[in-house]
Amino acid sequence: MQNNVLLTIREKIIALPQSEKKIAETILKDPVSVIKMSATDLAAEAGSSSAAVIRFCRSIGVKGFTELKLQLSADSQGIKDNLYTDIQSDESLEQVKKKLLINTNHLFNETNNVLSTIQIERTTKLLYESSVIYLYGLGASHIVASDIQQKFSRMGKIIICSLDQHFLVTSMAVASEGAVFFGVSNSGEKKEVLALMTIAKELGLKTVSLTSNTENTLSLEADIALKTAFAHEAPLRSGATISLLTQMYAVDILFYDYASKYYELSVTNLEKSKAAIQRYNQNFDTKM
């Protein structure tokens, strides 16, 4: 599936060199006009060069300027309907729904592209062989860490997920062989999770990170780095909302890969956990 070129530009603009950033800003300002331009026209409008236009196309994963214009033309109706901007003041609910749907579909597709199959399979094997899994995420990333705990504890894995860093450090210090530390951070630069990653490695634990698709410190430190699509950070933080969804999506992919590879064990443990909940509910109803 082809990604939306305007959303791709919004995501990549921060990392572009200045000559290409000028091109990106000009396109985002008036994408419909760009459809009628030549590469020379766009370069002149942006105060850049024709060579920068070609480099820009490569930077955003487009073969050339002609293909860029074709993709913009294909999205012309969405551009006219203002679907590729962040949420604006007093927008209708229908418009908000359309924008969030487009952004979410785009980033799920991009996450499929950047989430390495090899790294997912390595993580699946590591979690299967683990004696205990320590999880940490701060803020919204704690929601993702809790989701991992919820899913894999029902698979029979011993999971410790806590916001108390001292508790995690003391627990990891006496962990049995085969323990794993799994750090979740969209930016990959939160000092708390970086400190825990450092301690985990010093203690000899295997380490996994889940971050956005940037060259961030946490992913560089981890034995296995899982990455999701980078989400444009907007004034109303719709990017933060969608990045949370992409991380949850990545966790689902990891979970189903685990369930598929260890199918019989997974089904057995899920049935046991389901039966236990049913017994609990029956006992609870009886005591009410």
N, C-alpha and C positions, 0 to 999 in steps of 0.2 A: 504494500500500500504506500502511495506517495504522500510524503508529509506536506503540510501547508507551508508554502515558501515564506509568507510573511511572519508566521509564528516562528519559523526557523531563524529568520533574520533577527527577530526580537530576542531570541535566546542567545545567539552567537555574537551580538553586537558588542557586548562588553569586552570580549577577548580579541576583537579585531584591531589591527594597527590603524593609526589615525587616518591614513589615506583611504582605507577601505571603510572605516567607520563613517566617513563623510558620505560615501556611496549609500551605505545602509540607512542613514538618517534621511537622505533625500528620497529614497524609495518609500520608507515608512511614512513620510510626510504626505506624499501624493502618489500612491502606487498606480493609479489609473493613468496619469500623465506619462509615466515611465513606459507604458505599453507602446506609446507612439514615438518614443525616442530611439535614437541610435546610441551605440556605446559612447561615441564622441559627445553627443548631446548630453547624456547623463553625466559624463565626466565634467563637462563644462558647468552644468547646473550645480554639481556637488563641489566644485572648486578642487577637483582631483584630476586624475589622468585616465586615459583609456586603458592603460596597462593595469591600473588599480581596479578598474571595473572587471577585467578578466580574472585577476587574482581574487577579487571579492566573490565572484561566481564559484570559483573552486573552493573557497573557504566555507561556503554554505552548502557545498555538495551538489552544485548545479554544473552541468557540463559546459555551458557557455551562456552568453547574453541572450541569444535567441531562445534558448530553453527557459531562461528566467522570465522573459516576456510572455512565453506561452503559458507558463504556470500562473503568472499574474492575470493573464487574460482568462484562464479557466476559472479563476477565483473572483472575477470582476463583479459578479452579483453580490457575493459575500462582502467584498470591499465597499460596494455602494451601500449595502445594508449596515456597514460599520460593525461587522462581526469580529474583527481581528484586533480590536482595541480593548483596554481594560474596562471594567465596569465604570460607567459615568454617572453623574448626578441625576437622580430622578428618572432612571431608565425603567422601562416596563419590565415586568417579571418575565414575559415571553422572551424579550431580548436578552435578559440575564441568563435564562435557561439555554438559549441558543449559543451564547458565548462560552458558557461553562462546558457545554457538550462538545463544542469544537475543540476547545483547549484540552479537555480530558482525552478525547480520541487521539488528538495529535501526540500528546505526551505518552499515552499508553503505547502507541505505535513506535515512538522514538525509544521508549524503554525496551521494547522488544528488540530493537536494533542494537542498543548499547549493553544490554544485560548479557554477559558472556555465558554461552552454554557450558563451556568448559569450567568456568568458575562456579556456576550453579551446581554442576555435577560433583565438583571437588567438595563443595560445601555440604551437599547431601551425604556424601561418604563420610566426611568428617563428623557431622552430627550423628550419624548412625553409630559410629565407633566411639563417640564421646561417653565419658563416665558422668559428666555433669556439664551443663551449659550455663555460663554467667552472662546475663544480658544487661546492657545499659543504654539508655537514651534519655535525653533531656528535653523537656517541653513536649512539642508535638512528636518528637522522635520516641518519647517514652510510650506513646500510644502504639507505635509500631512495635517496639520491644515487647509490650504487653500482648500484642496480637501474636507474636512469635511464641511467647510463653503459653498462651491459650491453645494454640494449634498443636505445638509439639509435646506439651505435657500430656495431651490426650493420646499421643502416639507412644507413650511409655517412656519419654525422655525426662530426666531430672533437670528441671529448669529453675534457676534462681534469677529473678528480675527485681531489681530494687533501685530506688533513687538515692539510697544511702551509700555514698562512695566508700566510707570507712568499713561498713559491713561487707561490701563486695571485696575490698582489699584483704580483710582478715579471713574471709571465706576462701578466697583464691589461694592465700598463703598456705593453707592446709589441705588443698584440693588433691584428690587422688589422681593418679596418672590417667591421661586421656581427657583432662578437663579442657574446655573451650571458652574463650571470651569472645562475645559477639557485640560489637559496638555499632550503634545506629546514630547517624548524624547527617542531616541533609547537606550541610556545609562541609562537614569533615574537619572543622577547625575549632570546635568547642573544647576549651581547655580541660573540662572535667573528663570527657570521654578520652581525650588524648592522654591524660595522666593515667587513667585506668588501663589503656592499651599498653602504655610503657611498662607499668607494673606487671601486667599479665605476661608480657614477653619476658621480662626479667625472671618471673617465676616459672617459666617454661611451658606456659599454656599455649595451645594453638589459638590463632586469632583470626576473626572474620570481621569485615566492615561492610556496612551498607550506607552508601553516600550517593550524592548526585554525581553526574558525569563531568567532574573537574579533576585537575591534578591537585587534590587536597592532601593534607598531611595524614589524616587517618587512613585513607586508602593506601598511601605509600608505606605506612607502617605495618599494615595487616598482612598476614600470610595469604589470605584470600580476600580480594576486593570485589564486592558486588556493587554495581553502579546502575542508577536509574537516570532518566532524562533530566537535564537541567531545566528548571522551570523559571521563566521570567518573573522577577520579583516586582509586583505592581504596588501602587500606593495603598490599595485596599487589601493587599496581601492575598489576592486570589491565587497568586503563584504559590504561596505557602500552603494553601488549601490543596491545590492540585499536586504539589510535590508530595504531600502526605499520602494522597491517593496512589501515586506512582510507587511509593515505597510499600504500601499495603499490597499493591498489585504484584510487586517483586516477591513479597513474602508468600503470596498465593502460589506463584510459579514454583518457588522453592518447596513449599509444602506438597504440592501435587507431584513434583518430581520425586520427592521422598516417598510419598504414598505409592507411586507407580513402581518404583524400584524395589520397595519392600512391601509389596502389596498384601500378602497374606498376614504378615505381622501387623501391618497398619489396620487392616479390617478387623482383626481380632481385638486389638487394643481399643479401637473406636467403639466396637460393640460392647466391650467391658465398661468403658467410661459412660456410654449411653445407658447401659443397664444400671449402673451405680446411681446415676441421676434419677432414673425412674424409681429406684428403691427409696432414695432420699425423699422424693416428692410424696411417695405413698406414706412413708413414716411421718413426714411433716403434716400431711392432711389428717392422719389418724390422731395426732396430738393436738390438733387445733380444736 
